[in-house]
Structures are given as C-alpha cells and as structure tokens.
Amino acid sequence: MKGCPFLIAQVEPPQNEEGGDYYYRTLEPGVAMAEEEGVYVINLTNVHRYKEEIMRAADVLVLKNVCDPDLLPLILERKALKRLTVFEIADDINAVQPWSPVYFFYRNPENFGLSKRLACLSDVLQFTVAELRRIYGYLNPVNIVFPNQVAIIPPQRPTRKNKRLIIGWGGSHGHLEDMAEIAAVLIKWIGARKDAELRLMCSDPIWDLFRDIPEDWKRRVKPGSIEDYYSFLETIDIGIAPLKDTAFNRSRSDVKFLEYAVSGVVAVVQKLVPYQATVQDGKTGFVFQNQNDLISILDKLAGDRDLMFRMAKEARSYVIKERLQKDHAIDRIDLYRNQLCEVGWHCGQGYETEAVYEKFSRLAGASRNERYLRLMPTRFELLLHDGLILDQVDRDHGRAQACFAEAARLKPQNYMPYLFGASSSPDTAALLGQALGINPRSVKVQILLGECHAREGRAFAALQSFEEAAKIFSQYEIPYVRVAAVLAAMGEEAAAQGMSERAQALMIQ
C-alpha cells in the first residue's frame, strides 16, 4: 500500500485552536502526516456543515473525544465500505476536573458509556499516553499510544549573562490547584533571595496566588497562542511543572518537559506518571516529590549555573533526537496503512482521493497548505457554537434560539440547528420532527423525540421513536432503557423488566 493515496479526516469538538491540546494532538500531527507521500489530511469540528459528507468520504476517520450516538451507524456504514475509523481518548474522561467545560457532560454515565461504546466499535483506539492505555485499552484489542511530539525547534539560546535567575511557568487555568500546592514555598524562596525572579504566563487566579511576592521580583505575561508561549519560554532559565497526584493529572502527557527542554529551559517536574519514562533525574531535568525537594533543587541550580547549562543542553539534545513530530508522523501513517489492509481497503479505493480533497478545499473557510486542509468555522458553525454556549452554559435560551434560527436560515437542509435548538424550545417536537425529516438515520433525534413524547404523555409515540432508534443501531442500550421506563409508567412491569435486562446486557463495563 505504500504510496497509495488516502484521505485522513480528524474530527473533534470545537475548542481553543490556539491552545496546546489542539496544537499537539491535531494541528501538528495533521501537518506532518500530510507531508508523507500520498497522504491528504482534513481537520474539522463535529459541528461543521459538511461533517457527514467528509466523515463518509475519508479513508481514515479519526474521532478525538467526540461523543455522539449518530456516529454509531456511521461507523457501521464505514465498516461496510471497508474504511478505517480511529477513536482517540486524549484525557481520562472518567476523571475530568470540575473546572472543565465537559465535566458535567462526562459525569452523566450515559455519555461516559457512549464514549466507551464508540471506542469499542471503532477499528483502532489511540491514546496520548500509556496511562490512558492502561485504563481504557481493554475497550479495543487494536490500540496504540501516539505520544505528543515537538514541532517547533527554537534557536539555540546563548549563555545567559544576567545576574537574576528566572524561574517560570506557563499554562492554563486548569493548573490552579497544581500551582497552589507550591505557591507558599516558592514565595518564601523568592523572598529570601536577591538573585531570583518569578515569571508566569497565567490566568488571574493563578497570578493572585503569588500576590505576596514584591512587584520587582515577579513578572506576568497574559496567556496567548502557542507561539506566544514559546516566546515566553525564551525569557526563563528554570521551568517548574507541579502536578497534584490526581487521576486526571496522572493521564496527562510529558509535553511540559518537552517544551522546556527544546527551549533550553531546565525542567523541574513533579514525580508523577507523566514524566516517569521521560525525565532522567539529574541528567535531563530534576524531579521533585514534595515542597522540600523543590526548594533543594532550586538552591542547587542557583548555586551551580554550569550544571544548569549542561542539563539544559542534554535535555534539548534528547528532544531533538527523539521527540520531533516530523520524525514520528510515519508511525501513524504506517499504522493506518496496515489497518486499512486489515479492514479490506485496497489501493483502488483511493483513486478519487485527490478529487475529493480538491472539492473540500474549495469550501468557504478552507485553509489549505498543499495536502493539508484546515476547515475553519464559517458563520454557520460559529452560530451553532455560540448557541450551544448560550443554551447550556449561560442559560440564555432566547439568544440561543436566535442563533439556531439564523443557522437554520443559512443552511435549511442541515439537521443540526433544529437538533440543538430543540432542547430549550417550546416547539421541541416540531424542531425534532424537522431534524428527523432531514436526517432520518439520526439515533439522537429519535431518542430525544421519544423523550419529548414521553414527557407529554404520548406513550405509544414515545415507544415508536425509541424502537426506531434501536432499529438504526440495535446494540446501543439507551433506547431499551427508555422503552423500559415508558413500559414501567404504563404498568407493564414484566415487559419493562425484560427491556431493562436487555439494556443491561448491552452495557459496556
């Protein structure tokens, strides 16, 4: 199959495309894979107006943290077409932290169960780290870890002449508790010295943790793009990486160390799973177990600048030799090629790849770089995204409905505006009916329509909708759970019990 053209579509929920997660898991792997012979890559979100067409057309479909029951029949359809579907678990979805916007979504056991079902149904399950494979690898016998890699190689920094030792950290607000763990001892250490300064690229609450450090001995940079972050790293000497011992943190990647190392920054990282297989303590970085360890390491580095320079050089050399994205793109390509063969795909299936790619390259919002295509959101996708935020986060249902109505006006033959708008509309059943008319194969719409009928006392209509959902994908337990609830409300206890047992038998543990 080597050299046979094939198309990879990477699909994920909308997110901050200037953030590290998108950069390391989607953007840079996509760009690097597209540099391989015959490989075409499209990145898009799961609210893109052409997502259905693109997901069907792709020879390899990579679903990253996407949880949607309408993917179930789509994956079966792709299997019949002998196309490869890959599901990626990039975080421990059973240990999402409360500050995360998806915390309440995955607290719902039905959503967590659906993610596991999608992982089982896909042809390949891929992870960011070995810890996630340890937790979720049982879901699919074909599973693999593709660690984060580095794409940017900053110029070798000159030996610093400054008297002050610059201690730094940059990251998202999600690390508030991690930074709080070391704030007090770091404040005390900075305050006891005249040759050290703290620099942070952080949110307001994290910066406020260090309010007791005098202004002359600290400096803050507001969070920005990944390019801004790498520029920030050029200004620090020692990078700290505290991590509380939580399930979510144990499944993080080692990318913080990689960023420090390639930038010539000495890494001082928490002794936790993400760094165990990467950081050579005392050679490519330092590992601390507690606050006393952290202070001892900082004292050691402050007193031995030559050690600091040697360690920074060794760590940078490791990353350049072992962890560059361009050197590892072929790992993914080889796996995808091999698995395409396993599912029965043959080289002739890719004969239209270039034509399909060219077609999507002409869409509004397309940003193309040779064989790599990034489908940026147009007004339609932005309206859907804003409507969901207004509806689910801000609880501003009126403005949300206006967004969905405008999206429907722009694309009246797309079912998503009607589907998303139905949840808070007084005309729920009517909107779901419109969505179903456009996409009669939607498991999600049938389930929501059944729930609407049940709430309004139309038991037989509810049963019919749930049964239609089960016909579309018979191995999904939720339609049977809903049927059991309706039958129980009707007093049909024996039938309800039978449906409950059927649903229970389908559930993935």
LOPA-509891 format. One record per residue (C-alpha): x, y, z; residue number from 1. Coordinates in Angstrom, 3 decimals. Example, Ala and Ser with C-alpha at 12.3 -4.5 7.8 and 13.67 -1.06 7.14 Angstrom:
ATOM:c1:c2:c3:i
ATOM:12.300:-4.500:7.800:1
ATOM:13.670:-1.060:7.140:2
end
This chain:
ATOM:c1:c2:c3:i
ATOM:0.000:0.000:0.000:1
ATOM:2.958:2.349:0.321:2
ATOM:2.369:5.376:-1.877:3
ATOM:-1.350:4.674:-2.375:4
ATOM:-3.195:7.952:-1.838:5
ATOM:-5.613:8.095:1.051:6
ATOM:-7.541:10.770:2.923:7
ATOM:-7.459:11.251:6.711:8
ATOM:-10.168:13.325:8.400:9
ATOM:-9.518:14.381:12.001:10
ATOM:-12.753:15.401:13.752:11
ATOM:-13.160:16.846:17.246:12
ATOM:-15.439:19.182:19.204:13
ATOM:-14.861:22.938:18.838:14
ATOM:-12.086:24.172:21.116:15
ATOM:-9.495:26.891:21.527:16
ATOM:-7.412:26.400:18.395:17
ATOM:-4.586:28.484:19.881:18
ATOM:-4.261:26.086:22.801:19
ATOM:-1.729:23.350:23.331:20
ATOM:-4.169:20.437:23.104:21
ATOM:-5.278:21.337:19.600:22
ATOM:-1.734:22.174:18.555:23
ATOM:-0.096:18.940:19.733:24
ATOM:-2.898:16.444:19.073:25
ATOM:-4.479:17.762:15.878:26
ATOM:-2.723:20.571:14.047:27
ATOM:0.902:19.477:14.031:28
ATOM:0.243:15.725:13.561:29
ATOM:-2.049:16.614:10.660:30
ATOM:0.529:18.864:9.016:31
ATOM:3.278:16.279:9.490:32
ATOM:1.207:13.367:8.138:33
ATOM:0.279:15.396:5.058:34
ATOM:3.969:15.667:4.215:35
ATOM:4.108:11.908:3.666:36
ATOM:3.690:10.661:0.103:37
ATOM:0.076:10.264:-0.996:38
ATOM:-1.419:11.371:2.340:39
ATOM:-4.150:14.027:2.444:40
ATOM:-5.410:15.400:5.760:41
ATOM:-8.509:17.415:6.661:42
ATOM:-9.112:18.860:10.133:43
ATOM:-12.642:19.885:11.092:44
ATOM:-15.017:20.045:14.044:45
ATOM:-18.072:17.940:14.705:46
ATOM:-20.359:20.931:14.056:47
ATOM:-19.035:21.595:10.558:48
ATOM:-21.811:21.840:7.998:49
ATOM:-20.185:19.173:5.765:50
ATOM:-19.096:16.832:8.540:51
ATOM:-21.377:13.976:7.430:52
ATOM:-20.093:14.014:3.858:53
ATOM:-16.457:14.308:4.900:54
ATOM:-16.697:11.582:7.543:55
ATOM:-18.186:9.208:4.993:56
ATOM:-15.622:10.051:2.314:57
ATOM:-12.458:9.785:4.431:58
ATOM:-10.431:6.605:4.084:59
ATOM:-9.289:7.124:7.692:60
ATOM:-11.573:8.899:10.152:61
ATOM:-10.020:9.961:13.475:62
ATOM:-12.579:10.884:16.148:63
ATOM:-10.955:12.708:19.047:64
ATOM:-13.044:12.933:22.215:65
ATOM:-16.251:13.009:20.155:66
ATOM:-19.341:11.602:21.900:67
ATOM:-22.374:11.432:19.598:68
ATOM:-24.754:8.478:19.133:69
ATOM:-25.175:9.395:15.462:70
ATOM:-21.618:8.164:14.944:71
ATOM:-22.700:4.598:15.741:72
ATOM:-24.497:3.879:12.431:73
ATOM:-21.879:5.957:10.605:74
ATOM:-19.075:3.692:11.859:75
ATOM:-21.040:0.619:10.763:76
ATOM:-21.527:2.187:7.345:77
ATOM:-17.791:2.853:7.119:78
ATOM:-17.039:-0.765:8.044:79
ATOM:-19.239:-1.910:5.173:80
ATOM:-17.309:0.434:2.866:81
ATOM:-14.015:-1.014:4.196:82
ATOM:-12.854:2.322:5.593:83
ATOM:-10.934:2.769:8.815:84
ATOM:-12.328:4.504:11.908:85
ATOM:-9.985:5.501:14.735:86
ATOM:-11.211:6.706:18.121:87
ATOM:-8.855:8.789:20.253:88
ATOM:-9.057:9.158:24.018:89
ATOM:-6.894:12.142:24.904:90
ATOM:-7.911:12.563:28.576:91
ATOM:-9.182:10.409:31.406:92
ATOM:-12.857:11.123:30.703:93
ATOM:-13.884:9.412:33.937:94
ATOM:-11.770:11.814:36.000:95
ATOM:-12.435:15.167:34.336:96
ATOM:-11.781:18.033:36.735:97
ATOM:-14.740:20.181:37.895:98
ATOM:-13.392:23.324:36.195:99
ATOM:-13.558:21.660:32.772:100
ATOM:-16.444:22.668:30.467:101
ATOM:-17.103:18.949:29.821:102
ATOM:-17.145:17.963:33.495:103
ATOM:-20.934:17.647:33.794:104
ATOM:-21.198:16.031:30.365:105
ATOM:-18.999:13.099:31.357:106
ATOM:-20.471:12.917:34.865:107
ATOM:-23.547:11.604:33.064:108
ATOM:-22.950:7.828:32.948:109
ATOM:-24.806:7.574:29.640:110
ATOM:-22.289:9.896:27.953:111
ATOM:-19.359:8.086:29.533:112
ATOM:-20.832:4.788:28.372:113
ATOM:-21.322:6.099:24.842:114
ATOM:-17.659:7.098:24.626:115
ATOM:-16.666:3.581:25.607:116
ATOM:-19.048:2.132:23.027:117
ATOM:-17.555:4.287:20.276:118
ATOM:-14.077:3.181:21.344:119
ATOM:-15.162:-0.474:21.153:120
ATOM:-16.888:-0.106:17.790:121
ATOM:-14.024:1.695:16.058:122
ATOM:-11.313:-0.250:14.256:123
ATOM:-8.472:1.339:16.221:124
ATOM:-8.249:3.027:19.614:125
ATOM:-5.404:5.507:20.046:126
ATOM:-4.137:7.302:23.143:127
ATOM:-1.885:10.195:24.041:128
ATOM:-0.121:8.418:26.921:129
ATOM:0.479:4.916:28.251:130
ATOM:-1.556:5.633:31.392:131
ATOM:-4.706:6.074:29.316:132
ATOM:-3.944:2.843:27.504:133
ATOM:-3.619:1.110:30.873:134
ATOM:-7.063:2.390:31.911:135
ATOM:-9.008:2.080:28.658:136
ATOM:-7.010:-0.276:26.464:137
ATOM:-9.380:-3.157:27.262:138
ATOM:-12.047:-1.470:25.144:139
ATOM:-10.397:-2.382:21.847:140
ATOM:-7.819:-5.082:21.046:141
ATOM:-6.241:-2.803:18.435:142
ATOM:-4.882:0.065:20.497:143
ATOM:-1.761:2.197:20.399:144
ATOM:-0.120:5.195:22.064:145
ATOM:0.986:8.157:19.956:146
ATOM:2.788:10.489:22.385:147
ATOM:2.830:14.226:21.898:148
ATOM:5.849:15.417:19.948:149
ATOM:7.515:18.777:19.328:150
ATOM:7.280:20.660:16.034:151
ATOM:8.957:23.968:16.922:152
ATOM:12.735:23.962:17.441:153
ATOM:13.729:27.389:18.790:154
ATOM:17.255:28.599:18.018:155
ATOM:19.943:27.574:20.472:156
ATOM:19.864:30.210:23.171:157
ATOM:23.117:31.968:24.082:158
ATOM:24.644:31.547:27.525:159
ATOM:22.875:33.963:29.833:160
ATOM:24.877:36.733:31.454:161
ATOM:22.083:38.087:33.660:162
ATOM:22.543:38.014:37.399:163
ATOM:18.970:37.118:38.159:164
ATOM:17.824:33.515:37.931:165
ATOM:14.443:33.450:36.201:166
ATOM:12.032:30.779:37.490:167
ATOM:8.987:30.370:35.268:168
ATOM:5.795:28.543:34.446:169
ATOM:3.083:28.957:31.840:170
ATOM:-0.173:27.110:31.397:171
ATOM:-3.945:27.023:31.531:172
ATOM:-6.257:27.923:34.394:173
ATOM:-6.816:24.205:34.895:174
ATOM:-3.492:24.075:36.752:175
ATOM:-4.704:26.394:39.526:176
ATOM:-4.639:23.664:42.179:177
ATOM:-1.242:22.408:40.989:178
ATOM:0.306:25.856:41.327:179
ATOM:-1.423:26.421:44.681:180
ATOM:0.474:23.394:46.035:181
ATOM:3.853:25.116:45.653:182
ATOM:2.882:28.807:45.906:183
ATOM:3.742:29.330:49.580:184
ATOM:7.216:27.767:49.454:185
ATOM:8.043:29.496:46.172:186
ATOM:7.001:32.875:47.606:187
ATOM:9.227:32.263:50.617:188
ATOM:12.181:31.145:48.464:189
ATOM:11.969:34.133:46.099:190
ATOM:11.602:36.476:49.059:191
ATOM:14.748:35.132:50.735:192
ATOM:16.947:35.765:47.692:193
ATOM:18.128:38.788:45.770:194
ATOM:19.121:36.888:42.637:195
ATOM:15.828:35.236:41.587:196
ATOM:12.638:36.325:39.851:197
ATOM:9.344:34.575:39.112:198
ATOM:7.751:34.867:35.662:199
ATOM:4.350:33.412:34.899:200
ATOM:2.147:33.161:31.810:201
ATOM:-1.157:32.513:33.542:202
ATOM:-4.738:33.374:34.421:203
ATOM:-5.688:35.986:37.022:204
ATOM:-6.423:33.433:39.804:205
ATOM:-3.040:31.744:39.360:206
ATOM:-1.244:35.101:39.349:207
ATOM:-3.105:36.042:42.532:208
ATOM:-1.558:33.046:44.302:209
ATOM:1.758:34.913:44.207:210
ATOM:0.490:38.328:45.295:211
ATOM:2.871:38.362:48.285:212
ATOM:5.969:38.462:46.078:213
ATOM:7.106:42.099:45.689:214
ATOM:6.413:43.558:42.245:215
ATOM:10.125:43.959:41.474:216
ATOM:10.661:40.218:41.823:217
ATOM:7.900:38.897:39.610:218
ATOM:6.543:39.463:36.144:219
ATOM:3.405:38.265:34.397:220
ATOM:2.554:37.573:30.756:221
ATOM:-1.096:37.144:29.759:222
ATOM:-1.981:33.763:28.169:223
ATOM:-1.817:33.716:24.376:224
ATOM:-1.105:31.471:21.431:225
ATOM:1.356:28.587:21.345:226
ATOM:3.790:30.913:19.549:227
ATOM:3.416:33.431:22.395:228
ATOM:4.111:30.656:24.872:229
ATOM:7.335:29.611:23.147:230
ATOM:8.422:33.271:23.113:231
ATOM:7.758:33.397:26.847:232
ATOM:9.943:30.329:27.401:233
ATOM:12.863:32.186:25.832:234
ATOM:12.841:34.514:28.853:235
ATOM:13.170:31.943:31.663:236
ATOM:16.006:29.748:32.959:237
ATOM:14.209:27.152:35.079:238
ATOM:10.738:25.825:34.315:239
ATOM:8.700:24.258:37.090:240
ATOM:5.962:21.688:36.498:241
ATOM:3.941:20.950:39.656:242
ATOM:1.165:18.339:39.395:243
ATOM:-1.123:17.162:42.158:244
ATOM:-1.468:13.396:42.303:245
ATOM:-4.936:13.063:40.783:246
ATOM:-6.315:10.585:38.274:247
ATOM:-6.671:13.300:35.647:248
ATOM:-3.099:14.546:36.139:249
ATOM:-1.688:11.029:36.024:250
ATOM:-3.003:10.723:32.473:251
ATOM:-1.507:13.999:31.249:252
ATOM:1.364:13.993:28.760:253
ATOM:5.016:14.968:29.246:254
ATOM:4.711:17.906:26.854:255
ATOM:5.596:20.488:29.521:256
ATOM:9.018:18.902:29.833:257
ATOM:9.414:18.776:26.051:258
ATOM:8.569:22.472:25.719:259
ATOM:11.047:23.429:28.418:260
ATOM:13.782:21.173:27.082:261
ATOM:13.639:22.211:23.423:262
ATOM:13.654:25.855:24.545:263
ATOM:16.852:25.436:26.587:264
ATOM:14.989:25.710:29.897:265
ATOM:15.933:23.433:32.808:266
ATOM:12.842:21.440:33.804:267
ATOM:11.978:20.787:37.450:268
ATOM:8.983:18.472:37.327:269
ATOM:6.721:16.653:39.774:270
ATOM:7.461:12.996:40.433:271
ATOM:4.342:11.672:38.741:272
ATOM:3.424:9.246:35.958:273
ATOM:3.613:11.723:33.017:274
ATOM:7.341:12.270:33.495:275
ATOM:8.486:8.856:34.764:276
ATOM:9.530:7.444:31.390:277
ATOM:10.961:10.691:30.023:278
ATOM:12.865:12.822:32.520:279
ATOM:16.228:11.433:33.627:280
ATOM:16.556:12.885:37.100:281
ATOM:19.787:14.862:37.417:282
ATOM:20.629:14.484:33.729:283
ATOM:17.879:15.949:31.531:284
ATOM:15.919:17.556:34.366:285
ATOM:15.133:17.353:38.052:286
ATOM:12.248:15.511:39.676:287
ATOM:10.729:16.663:42.963:288
ATOM:8.400:14.689:45.199:289
ATOM:7.443:17.382:47.719:290
ATOM:7.943:21.030:48.542:291
ATOM:11.258:20.436:50.332:292
ATOM:12.590:18.646:47.252:293
ATOM:11.585:21.572:45.057:294
ATOM:13.402:24.112:47.206:295
ATOM:16.521:21.926:47.452:296
ATOM:16.640:21.602:43.659:297
ATOM:16.202:25.347:43.150:298
ATOM:19.001:26.006:45.671:299
ATOM:21.256:23.551:43.843:300
ATOM:20.656:25.105:40.427:301
ATOM:21.008:28.647:41.783:302
ATOM:24.415:27.731:43.163:303
ATOM:25.698:25.939:40.071:304
ATOM:24.971:27.732:36.804:305
ATOM:27.278:25.377:34.883:306
ATOM:25.142:22.418:35.971:307
ATOM:22.082:24.278:34.765:308
ATOM:23.581:24.924:31.333:309
ATOM:24.788:21.315:30.947:310
ATOM:21.386:19.929:31.894:311
ATOM:19.558:22.266:29.506:312
ATOM:21.855:21.187:26.678:313
ATOM:21.336:17.472:27.434:314
ATOM:17.548:17.830:27.557:315
ATOM:17.391:19.794:24.314:316
ATOM:19.536:17.156:22.626:317
ATOM:17.125:14.420:23.793:318
ATOM:14.089:16.182:22.335:319
ATOM:15.758:16.924:19.000:320
ATOM:16.931:13.332:18.643:321
ATOM:13.860:11.525:19.970:322
ATOM:10.720:13.666:20.089:323
ATOM:10.257:15.665:16.884:324
ATOM:6.860:15.462:15.224:325
ATOM:8.301:15.234:11.721:326
ATOM:10.151:12.050:12.697:327
ATOM:7.063:10.338:14.137:328
ATOM:4.342:11.139:11.604:329
ATOM:5.293:7.983:9.750:330
ATOM:4.359:5.946:12.866:331
ATOM:0.735:6.962:12.455:332
ATOM:0.784:6.584:8.688:333
ATOM:2.220:3.061:8.907:334
ATOM:-0.413:2.018:11.453:335
ATOM:-3.244:3.480:9.382:336
ATOM:-1.971:1.808:6.214:337
ATOM:-1.656:-1.555:7.931:338
ATOM:-5.102:-1.300:9.461:339
ATOM:-6.651:-0.212:6.175:340
ATOM:-5.387:-3.501:4.777:341
ATOM:-6.877:-5.330:7.772:342
ATOM:-10.356:-3.910:7.128:343
ATOM:-10.144:-4.844:3.442:344
ATOM:-9.421:-1.420:1.948:345
ATOM:-7.431:-1.635:-1.270:346
ATOM:-5.381:0.852:-3.207:347
ATOM:-8.046:1.297:-5.859:348
ATOM:-10.423:2.784:-3.301:349
ATOM:-8.212:5.852:-3.083:350
ATOM:-8.326:6.710:-6.770:351
ATOM:-10.693:9.612:-6.129:352
ATOM:-8.809:10.886:-3.074:353
ATOM:-7.314:13.910:-4.768:354
ATOM:-10.628:14.881:-6.383:355
ATOM:-12.465:14.590:-3.055:356
ATOM:-9.766:16.640:-1.336:357
ATOM:-9.932:19.310:-4.040:358
ATOM:-13.700:19.500:-3.635:359
ATOM:-13.492:20.201:0.076:360
ATOM:-10.585:22.599:-0.461:361
ATOM:-12.974:24.922:-2.286:362
ATOM:-15.356:25.271:0.662:363
ATOM:-15.757:28.619:2.405:364
ATOM:-13.419:28.713:5.395:365
ATOM:-10.907:26.286:3.857:366
ATOM:-7.276:26.976:4.730:367
ATOM:-5.032:24.812:2.579:368
ATOM:-1.329:24.048:2.618:369
ATOM:-0.651:21.552:-0.175:370
ATOM:-2.119:18.224:1.101:371
ATOM:-3.169:19.614:4.493:372
ATOM:-6.572:21.265:4.819:373
ATOM:-7.988:23.030:7.834:374
ATOM:-11.713:23.808:7.646:375
ATOM:-12.168:26.967:9.679:376
ATOM:-15.618:27.836:11.068:377
ATOM:-17.888:29.984:8.929:378
ATOM:-20.823:31.958:10.285:379
ATOM:-22.931:28.786:10.353:380
ATOM:-20.542:26.898:12.645:381
ATOM:-19.995:29.959:14.840:382
ATOM:-23.740:30.355:15.288:383
ATOM:-24.060:26.715:16.366:384
ATOM:-21.150:27.041:18.786:385
ATOM:-22.403:30.312:20.265:386
ATOM:-25.928:28.922:20.523:387
ATOM:-24.733:25.880:22.457:388
ATOM:-22.734:28.055:24.884:389
ATOM:-25.670:30.419:25.403:390
ATOM:-28.048:27.493:25.874:391
ATOM:-26.018:25.133:28.049:392
ATOM:-23.605:27.415:29.929:393
ATOM:-25.173:30.874:30.107:394
ATOM:-28.744:29.528:30.181:395
ATOM:-29.760:32.395:27.897:396
ATOM:-32.277:30.377:25.900:397
ATOM:-33.732:33.302:23.990:398
ATOM:-30.432:34.356:22.438:399
ATOM:-29.543:30.713:21.881:400
ATOM:-32.734:30.178:19.902:401
ATOM:-31.917:33.238:17.789:402
ATOM:-28.521:31.719:16.931:403
ATOM:-30.013:28.377:15.943:404
ATOM:-32.753:30.040:13.898:405
ATOM:-30.182:32.081:11.975:406
ATOM:-28.067:28.957:11.380:407
ATOM:-31.160:27.166:10.046:408
ATOM:-31.834:30.072:7.716:409
ATOM:-28.277:29.836:6.364:410
ATOM:-28.383:26.037:5.932:411
ATOM:-32.023:24.866:5.973:412
ATOM:-31.047:21.338:4.868:413
ATOM:-28.681:20.759:7.799:414
ATOM:-30.286:18.997:10.749:415
ATOM:-28.007:20.382:13.487:416
ATOM:-29.703:23.792:14.040:417
ATOM:-33.050:22.036:14.607:418
ATOM:-31.485:19.356:16.804:419
ATOM:-29.578:21.824:19.004:420
ATOM:-32.439:24.275:19.165:421
ATOM:-34.965:21.675:20.289:422
ATOM:-33.662:21.305:23.848:423
ATOM:-34.871:24.699:25.098:424
ATOM:-37.592:25.485:22.581:425
ATOM:-41.331:25.488:23.358:426
ATOM:-41.699:23.720:19.993:427
ATOM:-39.380:20.818:20.818:428
ATOM:-41.357:18.150:18.978:429
ATOM:-41.723:20.296:15.842:430
ATOM:-37.995:21.085:15.667:431
ATOM:-37.051:17.450:16.225:432
ATOM:-39.506:16.483:13.509:433
ATOM:-37.732:18.861:11.130:434
ATOM:-34.353:17.398:12.128:435
ATOM:-35.655:13.874:11.552:436
ATOM:-37.008:14.809:8.142:437
ATOM:-33.517:15.920:7.127:438
ATOM:-31.653:13.070:8.814:439
ATOM:-33.936:10.048:9.327:440
ATOM:-30.901:7.957:10.382:441
ATOM:-30.246:10.066:13.477:442
ATOM:-30.240:7.925:16.611:443
ATOM:-30.006:11.038:18.748:444
ATOM:-33.038:12.729:17.226:445
ATOM:-35.178:9.601:17.606:446
ATOM:-34.227:9.274:21.277:447
ATOM:-34.880:12.964:22.002:448
ATOM:-38.187:12.795:20.153:449
ATOM:-39.188:9.750:22.191:450
ATOM:-38.289:11.571:25.407:451
ATOM:-40.410:14.537:24.290:452
ATOM:-43.388:12.284:23.573:453
ATOM:-42.975:10.561:26.946:454
ATOM:-42.902:13.873:28.848:455
ATOM:-46.090:14.935:27.123:456
ATOM:-47.860:11.663:27.889:457
ATOM:-47.794:10.171:24.366:458
ATOM:-46.579:6.747:25.450:459
ATOM:-47.136:4.869:22.193:460
ATOM:-45.470:7.606:20.116:461
ATOM:-42.539:7.528:22.557:462
ATOM:-42.209:3.747:22.222:463
ATOM:-42.275:4.051:18.441:464
ATOM:-39.442:6.628:18.458:465
ATOM:-37.284:4.546:20.791:466
ATOM:-37.901:1.441:18.683:467
ATOM:-36.847:3.358:15.561:468
ATOM:-33.616:4.369:17.322:469
ATOM:-32.983:0.713:18.172:470
ATOM:-33.557:-0.284:14.555:471
ATOM:-30.901:2.186:13.390:472
ATOM:-28.334:0.767:15.828:473
ATOM:-29.516:-2.277:17.729:474
ATOM:-26.518:-2.629:20.081:475
ATOM:-26.993:0.734:21.826:476
ATOM:-28.556:0.249:25.249:477
ATOM:-30.177:3.669:25.728:478
ATOM:-33.259:3.106:23.510:479
ATOM:-34.047:-0.023:25.552:480
ATOM:-33.514:1.891:28.817:481
ATOM:-36.038:4.468:27.632:482
ATOM:-38.531:1.829:26.466:483
ATOM:-38.295:0.147:29.876:484
ATOM:-39.108:3.445:31.625:485
ATOM:-42.180:4.041:29.430:486
ATOM:-43.435:0.481:29.902:487
ATOM:-42.993:0.775:33.660:488
ATOM:-45.013:4.003:33.678:489
ATOM:-47.747:2.162:31.748:490
ATOM:-47.815:-0.560:34.390:491
ATOM:-46.259:-3.170:32.098:492
ATOM:-43.804:-4.377:34.755:493
ATOM:-42.820:-7.707:33.154:494
ATOM:-42.149:-6.141:29.768:495
ATOM:-40.261:-3.299:31.416:496
ATOM:-38.083:-5.752:33.323:497
ATOM:-37.280:-7.611:30.119:498
ATOM:-36.204:-4.409:28.399:499
ATOM:-34.089:-3.388:31.391:500
ATOM:-32.287:-6.726:31.307:501
ATOM:-31.679:-6.366:27.598:502
ATOM:-30.222:-2.897:28.122:503
ATOM:-28.054:-4.143:30.987:504
ATOM:-26.664:-6.939:28.817:505
ATOM:-25.545:-4.406:26.214:506
ATOM:-23.785:-2.040:28.607:507
ATOM:-20.001:-1.857:28.411:508
ATOM:-18.305:-2.104:31.783:509
end
